[in-house]
Amino acid sequence: MSAQSTSAAGFGLPGRGPAVASGGMVASSHPAVSLAGARVLAGGGNAVDAALAMAALSWLALPGQCGAGGDAFVLLRRPDGTVAAFGGSGFGPDGGEPAFYRDRGLSAVPLEGALAVAAPGAVAALAALHADSASRGLPELWAPAIAAAEDGLPCTVKTRADIVERRDALSRDPGTAEVFLPGGRVPRVGERIYQRALGASLRRLAGDPEDLYSGGLAERSVAALAEAGAPFSGDEWTASGRSAPEPALTRTYRGVTVHLTPPPTPGWMVAQQAGLCDGVLPGLPWLSAEAVHRMAAAARLAFADRFAGCGAGDDHWRGLLTPSALAAARARLDAGELPVTAAPPVPAGGDTTSMVAVDADGRAVSLIHSLAFTFGARVTVPGTGIVLNNRLGRGAYLIDGHPNEVRPRRRPLHTLNAWLVTDAAGRLLHAGNTPGGDGQVQWNTQLLSHLLDHGHDPATAVAAPRFTVHPGSDADVLGHPPELRVESRLGPARIDALRSSGHDVTVQGPWDAGGSAQVISVADDALLGASDPRQDGVALGV
């Protein structure tokens, strides 16, 4: 895979190669999270065990990005070569008809507070993953996270910045203020953040994950939201706790199989972009203006198609992946079209985190989870330490008749997605993901191109200059003027050429595009892994 890495020389890459191991490997956006997974692997656990331990600890280590009150999606490759997807996202309130919001003078579902919340699905997805392939109990796997909640974890630069950015909102909720603004102040970098109430909740959930959906934690959650004005009945909360393995969405690309998370995630958008770029990018120089233009145009078309007709409960997306539809879309791109998504504008924001684990038996897990925006709805279920997501506000539209219009028992569309790659014989080649809102489907497509079209190793792939079509089709950015955001490392000549191709280019700092990609690849008998240098993560092998 490193044969073509010399072509990366002019992009200001860190010059650091991938981590290498033979027994197993993990990668995440926080050193303590990666260490937790590596310890599980070193102690004889499998990749599912490692991922479950990492997911729980990340709720403590990266509290702005994920939590038990959020969502999660997982892809699992089993040792027999089968691949399964696990979805964990919840419904909005049963009383959440469009008229409910309009009667309150709202033109969009709120982005903060009780009305922004959808029932959490992360715990349900992790419990289903555990039931499928774990070799150890959740009490054992989540013990490090429970200890971290009780003993405290040092505040990172990232978490401190998240608290500073959301300080006013966090201060308005007693639960979030107590934890993240101790004594009314922002914690110092290195100061321990204690989450003892969350630790007690995790102990309960490790013993019985259903407690969050039909037990005491569910009752507390629904009662608190109802008291705050959200029209939850409790039935939709219970229904959101059901998760089971399902087939992954697949796409052939460059002769291999890319496995993607199905709806309500936008994994199909990665499949569509791959279909629009397959056979085109290998013939273009890596990250040339022509290649960037093609991928950016494919992303724009995918977002326009998503907004035009896609909802979590319909099959409109399937028609976009048929050979005839892809051929017609390719013709539009070949003719130089740059589609635009249009609708009324509203404010922007968001955060997520992800991880990958692979073991010596070829078991692989790609897991991504989120609270939607940083600290989600910025409300905590009293007495539990569980911060709730704002996925309903972020993902559902208040647009009459739209398939993604806010409705009871209709999951809002998601930004989260993950991927795995296998060869024609079903053997694992790559596993990866990245956080980043609507950047995810674009950056995951870019990662796949770096790996499959150009043969780069994981370290080069995660550190390559990143570019982003904005806006996507998140509810919070619809209608913003279209632009192509590029990291300055792409270089003046390429940036000028992109402007000449019709893009309104915004130049970002050399490492400021966002995201935190994680990739583990199989090379011969070894595992190669890397964590994005844009955050604090690390890949560790055993």
C-alpha positions in Angstrom: 0.0 0.0 0.0 2.9 2.4 0.5 4.2 2.2 -3.1 2.4 5.4 -4.1 2.8 7.2 -0.8 5.7 9.3 -2.3 3.0 11.2 -4.2 1.9 12.6 -0.8 5.1 14.7 -0.5 3.8 18.3 -1.1 0.7 18.1 1.2 2.4 18.8 4.5 1.6 15.4 5.9 3.1 14.6 9.4 5.6 12.2 8.0 4.5 9.5 10.4 3.6 6.0 9.1 0.8 3.8 10.4 0.8 1.8 13.5 1.6 -1.9 12.8 0.5 -5.0 14.7 -0.4 -8.7 14.1 -2.6 -9.6 17.0 -5.3 -6.9 16.9 -5.7 -3.2 16.7 -7.9 -0.3 17.8 -8.2 3.3 16.8 -10.2 6.2 18.3 -10.1 10.0 18.9 -8.9 9.8 22.5 -5.8 7.9 23.9 -7.6 6.6 27.0 -10.4 5.2 24.8 -7.9 3.4 22.5 -6.0 2.1 25.5 -9.2 0.6 26.9 -9.8 -1.3 23.7 -6.2 -2.4 23.4 -6.3 -3.8 27.0 -9.3 -5.8 26.2 -7.6 -7.3 23.1 -4.4 -8.0 25.0 -6.4 -9.7 27.7 -8.0 -12.2 25.3 -11.2 -10.3 24.4 -12.4 -9.9 20.8 -13.0 -6.8 18.7 -16.6 -6.5 19.8 -15.5 -6.6 23.4 -12.9 -3.9 22.7 -15.4 -1.7 20.8 -18.0 -2.0 23.6 -15.4 -1.0 26.2 -14.2 1.9 24.1 -17.7 3.2 23.4 -18.6 3.4 27.1 -15.3 5.1 28.1 -15.7 7.6 25.3 -19.0 8.7 26.9 -16.7 10.0 29.8 -13.6 11.0 27.8 -15.5 12.8 25.0 -18.7 14.0 26.7 -19.5 16.7 24.2 -19.4 14.2 21.3 -21.3 11.2 22.5 -23.2 9.7 25.4 -25.7 7.1 26.7 -28.4 9.7 25.7 -27.3 9.7 22.1 -27.3 7.5 19.0 -24.9 4.9 17.6 -24.5 2.8 14.4 -22.2 -0.1 14.0 -20.9 -2.4 11.3 -19.6 -5.8 12.3 -17.6 -8.3 10.1 -17.7 -11.7 11.7 -15.0 -14.3 11.4 -17.1 -16.2 8.9 -17.1 -13.2 6.5 -20.7 -12.1 7.1 -21.2 -8.4 7.7 -24.1 -7.0 9.9 -25.3 -3.5 10.7 -26.7 -2.4 14.0 -28.8 0.7 14.2 -29.4 2.8 17.3 -31.5 5.9 16.7 -34.8 6.8 18.3 -38.2 8.3 17.6 -39.3 11.8 18.4 -42.3 12.2 20.7 -45.6 10.6 19.8 -47.2 14.0 20.2 -44.7 15.7 17.9 -47.0 16.4 14.9 -46.0 19.4 12.8 -48.9 21.4 14.3 -47.5 20.9 17.7 -44.4 23.0 16.8 -46.3 25.5 14.6 -48.9 26.2 17.3 -45.9 27.3 19.5 -44.8 29.8 16.9 -41.9 27.7 15.6 -40.7 27.6 12.0 -38.3 24.7 12.7 -37.9 22.0 15.4 -35.8 23.6 18.2 -32.1 22.8 18.3 -31.8 22.9 22.1 -33.9 21.9 25.1 -36.6 19.2 25.5 -38.3 19.8 22.2 -35.0 19.0 20.3 -34.8 15.5 21.8 -35.3 12.1 20.1 -35.3 9.0 22.2 -31.7 7.7 22.5 -30.7 4.5 20.6 -27.0 4.1 21.4 -27.5 1.7 24.4 -29.9 -0.4 22.4 -27.4 -0.8 19.5 -24.5 -1.6 21.8 -26.7 -4.2 23.6 -27.6 -5.8 20.3 -23.9 -5.9 19.3 -23.0 -7.4 22.6 -25.7 -10.1 22.3 -24.4 -11.0 18.8 -20.7 -11.4 19.2 -19.3 -10.4 22.6 -17.3 -12.9 24.7 -17.5 -10.9 28.0 -20.2 -9.4 30.0 -21.1 -5.7 29.9 -20.4 -5.2 33.6 -16.8 -6.2 33.0 -16.4 -4.3 29.7 -18.0 -1.1 31.2 -16.1 -1.3 34.5 -13.3 1.1 33.2 -15.9 3.7 32.2 -17.7 3.4 35.5 -14.4 3.9 37.4 -13.6 6.9 35.2 -17.0 8.4 36.0 -16.3 8.0 39.7 -12.6 8.8 39.8 -12.8 11.6 37.2 -11.0 12.0 33.9 -8.7 14.9 33.1 -10.3 17.6 30.9 -8.8 17.8 27.5 -8.2 20.8 25.3 -11.1 19.6 23.1 -13.5 19.2 26.0 -12.6 22.5 27.5 -13.2 24.2 24.1 -16.6 22.5 23.8 -17.5 23.7 27.3 -16.4 27.3 26.6 -18.4 27.3 23.3 -21.6 26.0 25.0 -21.1 27.6 28.4 -24.3 29.6 28.5 -26.5 26.6 27.4 -24.8 24.3 29.9 -25.3 26.7 32.7 -29.0 26.7 32.2 -29.4 23.0 33.0 -28.6 22.0 36.6 -27.3 18.6 35.6 -24.9 19.8 32.9 -23.8 22.8 35.0 -22.9 20.7 38.0 -20.6 18.4 35.9 -19.1 20.7 33.3 -19.1 24.0 35.1 -18.1 23.0 38.7 -18.4 26.0 40.9 -19.7 28.0 37.9 -16.4 28.0 36.1 -14.9 26.2 33.1 -12.5 23.3 34.0 -8.8 23.8 33.4 -7.0 21.4 30.9 -5.9 18.5 33.1 -8.5 19.1 35.8 -10.6 16.0 36.5 -14.2 16.0 35.5 -16.3 13.8 37.7 -19.5 12.2 36.4 -20.6 10.1 39.4 -24.3 10.1 38.6 -23.6 8.9 35.1 -21.3 6.2 36.6 -24.3 4.9 38.7 -26.5 4.9 35.6 -23.9 3.0 33.6 -23.7 0.4 36.4 -27.5 -0.1 36.0 -27.3 -0.2 32.2 -24.5 -2.7 32.3 -26.7 -5.0 34.3 -29.8 -4.3 32.2 -29.6 -2.1 29.1 -33.4 -2.3 28.8 -33.6 0.0 31.9 -33.2 3.0 29.7 -36.2 2.0 27.6 -38.7 0.4 29.9 -37.3 0.6 33.4 -36.6 3.2 36.0 -34.3 5.3 33.8 -36.9 5.4 31.1 -39.5 6.6 33.5 -37.3 9.4 34.8 -36.4 10.4 31.2 -39.9 10.6 29.9 -41.2 12.3 33.0 -38.5 15.0 32.8 -39.1 15.7 29.2 -42.9 15.8 29.6 -42.5 18.2 32.4 -40.4 20.4 30.2 -43.1 20.4 27.5 -42.0 17.7 25.1 -45.0 15.5 24.2 -43.5 12.1 24.9 -45.9 9.3 25.8 -43.3 6.7 26.8 -44.4 4.2 24.2 -42.1 5.7 21.6 -39.3 5.6 24.1 -39.8 1.9 24.6 -40.0 1.3 20.9 -36.7 3.0 20.4 -34.9 0.4 22.5 -35.3 -2.3 19.8 -32.2 -3.0 17.8 -31.2 -6.2 15.9 -28.6 -7.1 13.3 -29.6 -6.3 9.7 -27.9 -6.6 6.3 -25.4 -3.9 5.5 -25.8 -1.8 2.4 -23.1 -2.8 -0.2 -21.5 -1.3 -3.2 -18.9 -2.7 -5.5 -16.0 -0.3 -6.1 -12.7 -1.0 -7.8 -13.6 -4.7 -7.7 -14.0 -4.9 -3.9 -17.1 -4.7 -1.7 -17.8 -1.6 0.4 -20.2 -2.3 3.3 -22.2 0.7 4.6 -24.7 1.4 7.3 -28.3 1.5 6.0 -30.9 4.1 6.6 -31.7 6.2 8.6 -27.9 6.7 8.1 -26.7 8.3 4.8 -24.5 5.3 3.9 -26.3 5.2 0.6 -24.9 8.6 -0.2 -21.4 7.1 0.0 -22.5 4.3 -2.3 -23.9 6.9 -4.7 -20.8 9.0 -4.7 -18.7 5.9 -5.3 -20.9 5.0 -8.2 -20.3 8.4 -9.7 -16.6 8.3 -9.2 -15.8 4.6 -9.9 -13.5 4.3 -12.9 -12.9 8.1 -13.0 -10.6 8.8 -10.1 -7.9 6.2 -10.8 -7.1 8.0 -14.1 -6.6 11.4 -12.4 -3.6 12.4 -10.3 -4.3 12.0 -6.6 -6.1 15.1 -5.2 -5.7 17.0 -8.4 -8.2 19.8 -9.1 -10.0 17.5 -11.5 -10.3 14.7 -8.9 -11.5 17.1 -6.2 -14.0 18.7 -8.6 -15.4 15.3 -9.5 -15.8 14.2 -5.8 -17.3 17.6 -4.8 -19.8 17.5 -7.7 -20.8 14.0 -6.7 -21.3 15.1 -3.1 -23.4 18.1 -4.2 -25.6 15.8 -6.3 -26.0 13.3 -3.4 -27.1 16.1 -1.0 -29.6 17.5 -3.6 -31.0 14.1 -4.1 -31.2 13.5 -0.3 -33.1 16.7 0.3 -35.4 16.2 -2.7 -36.9 13.0 -1.7 -35.3 10.9 1.1 -36.8 10.1 4.4 -35.8 7.5 7.0 -38.8 5.3 6.3 -38.9 5.3 2.5 -37.0 3.6 -0.3 -36.4 6.6 -2.6 -32.7 6.2 -2.1 -32.7 2.8 -3.7 -33.8 4.2 -7.0 -30.8 6.6 -7.0 -28.4 3.6 -6.9 -29.8 1.8 -9.9 -27.5 1.5 -12.9 -29.8 3.7 -15.0 -30.0 6.4 -12.3 -26.2 6.4 -11.8 -25.6 6.6 -15.5 -27.9 9.6 -15.8 -26.2 11.3 -12.8 -22.8 10.6 -14.3 -23.9 12.3 -17.5 -24.9 15.4 -15.5 -21.5 15.5 -13.8 -19.7 14.9 -17.1 -21.6 17.9 -18.4 -20.3 20.1 -15.6 -23.4 20.4 -13.5 -23.0 21.5 -9.9 -26.4 20.8 -8.1 -27.5 23.0 -5.2 -29.7 22.1 -2.2 -32.1 25.0 -1.5 -34.4 25.7 1.5 -34.7 28.3 4.3 -31.5 28.8 6.2 -31.0 28.2 10.0 -27.9 28.1 12.3 -25.2 25.4 12.1 -23.1 23.2 14.4 -22.4 19.6 15.4 -20.1 16.9 16.9 -19.6 13.2 16.9 -16.9 10.6 17.6 -16.0 7.1 16.2 -13.7 4.1 16.6 -12.5 0.9 14.9 -11.4 -2.4 16.4 -10.0 -5.5 14.6 -8.9 -8.8 16.2 -6.7 -11.7 15.1 -9.7 -13.7 13.9 -10.7 -11.1 11.3 -13.6 -9.8 13.4 -13.9 -6.1 12.7 -16.1 -3.3 14.2 -16.6 0.2 12.8 -18.6 2.2 15.4 -19.8 5.8 15.4 -21.9 7.6 18.0 -23.1 11.1 18.8 -25.3 13.5 20.7 -26.0 15.3 17.4 -24.7 18.8 18.4 -22.0 19.3 21.0 -23.6 18.2 24.3 -26.7 17.4 22.4 -29.8 19.2 23.6 -27.7 20.5 26.6 -30.2 18.9 29.1 -29.6 16.1 31.6 -32.1 13.6 32.9 -32.2 14.7 36.6 -30.2 12.5 38.9 -28.8 10.3 36.1 -26.0 12.2 34.5 -27.3 11.2 31.1 -27.1 14.1 28.7 -29.8 13.9 26.0 -29.3 14.3 22.2 -30.8 16.9 20.0 -31.2 14.6 17.0 -34.8 15.5 16.3 -34.0 19.2 16.1 -30.9 18.5 13.9 -32.4 15.9 11.6 -36.1 16.5 11.1 -37.6 19.1 8.9 -40.7 21.3 9.5 -41.5 21.4 5.8 -45.0 20.4 4.7 -45.2 17.0 3.0 -41.5 16.3 3.0 -40.6 12.6 3.6 -38.3 13.9 6.4 -41.0 16.1 7.9 -41.1 15.7 11.7 -43.8 13.0 12.5 -44.4 10.6 15.3 -42.7 7.2 14.8 -40.6 8.6 12.0 -36.9 8.6 12.8 -35.1 11.7 11.7 -32.5 11.4 8.9 -29.0 10.9 10.2 -25.5 12.1 9.5 -23.7 9.1 11.1 -22.3 6.4 8.9 -19.5 3.8 8.9 -17.9 1.4 6.5 -15.9 -1.8 6.0 -14.2 -3.1 2.8 -13.8 -6.8 1.9 -12.3 -8.5 -1.1 -14.0 -10.9 -3.5 -13.5 -13.8 -1.1 -15.0 -11.8 1.8 -11.6 -11.2 3.5 -11.3 -7.9 5.4 -9.3 -5.2 3.7 -10.2 -1.9 5.5 -12.4 -0.6 8.3 -13.0 3.1 9.0 -15.2 6.0 9.7 -15.1 9.7 10.7 -17.2 12.1 12.6 -18.2 15.4 11.1 -21.9 15.9 10.4 -22.6 16.2 6.7 -18.9 16.1 6.1 -18.9 12.3 6.9 -20.3 11.0 3.7 -17.9 13.2 1.7 -14.8 12.4 3.8 -15.6 8.7 3.9 -15.8 8.8 0.1 -12.4 10.5 0.1 -10.9 8.0 2.5 -12.1 5.1 0.3 -10.6 6.8 -2.8 -7.3 7.4 -1.0 -7.1 3.7 0.0 -8.6 2.0 -3.1 -7.9 4.3 -6.0 -4.4 5.3 -5.0 -3.2 2.6 -2.6 -2.3 4.8 0.3 -1.7 3.5 3.8 -4.1 4.5 6.6 -1.8 7.2 8.0 -1.7 9.0 4.6 -5.4 8.5 4.1 -6.5 10.1 7.4 -4.0 13.0 7.1 -4.6 13.9 3.5 -6.0 17.4 2.7 -9.7 17.4 3.2 -12.4 19.3 1.3 -16.1 19.7 2.0 -19.2 20.7 0.1 -21.3 23.0 2.2 -24.2 23.1 2.9 -25.2 19.5 3.0 -28.8 18.6 3.9 -28.8 18.8 7.7 -31.9 20.7 8.9 -29.6 23.4 10.5 -27.8 24.4 7.3 -30.4 24.2 4.5 -30.3 27.2 2.2 -26.9 28.5 3.1 -25.0 29.7 0.0 -23.1 26.8 -1.7 -19.4 26.7 -1.2 -16.4 24.3 -1.3 -14.3 24.4 1.8 -10.7 23.2 1.3 -7.7 23.0 3.6 -5.0 25.3 2.4 -2.6 22.3 2.0 -4.4 21.5 -1.2 -2.3 24.3 -2.7 -2.9 27.6 -4.6 -2.8 26.1 -8.1 -5.5 23.5 -7.3 -7.6 26.0 -5.4 -7.5 28.5 -8.4 -8.4 25.6 -10.8 -11.4 24.7 -8.6 -12.6 28.3 -8.7 -12.3 28.3 -12.5 -14.5 25.1 -12.4 -17.3 27.1 -10.8 -16.8 26.4 -7.1 -17.1 29.2 -4.6 -14.0 28.1 -2.6 -13.4 29.0 1.0 -9.9 28.3 2.2 -9.5 26.9 5.7 -6.4 26.5 7.8 -4.1 23.6 6.9 -5.7 21.2 9.4 -9.1 22.9 10.0 -11.6 21.0 7.9 -12.8 19.0 10.9 -13.4 15.3 11.4 -11.3 12.7 13.1 -10.9 9.7 10.8 -10.0 6.3 12.0 -8.8 3.6 9.6 -7.4 0.0 10.1 -6.2 -1.9 7.1 -5.0 -5.4 6.5 -1.7 -5.8 4.6 -0.3 -9.3 4.2 -0.4 -10.8 7.7 -0.3 -7.4 9.5 -2.7 -4.7 10.6 -2.0 -1.1 9.7 -3.9 1.6 11.6 -4.0 5.4 12.0 -5.9 8.0 13.8 -6.6 11.5 12.4 -3.9 14.1 13.5 -6.7 16.7 13.6 -7.7 15.4 17.0 -6.0 13.7 19.9 -6.5 10.0 18.9 -4.2 7.1 18.5 -4.1 3.7 16.9 -2.8 0.9 19.1 -1.9 -2.6 18.2 -1.4 -5.8 20.3 
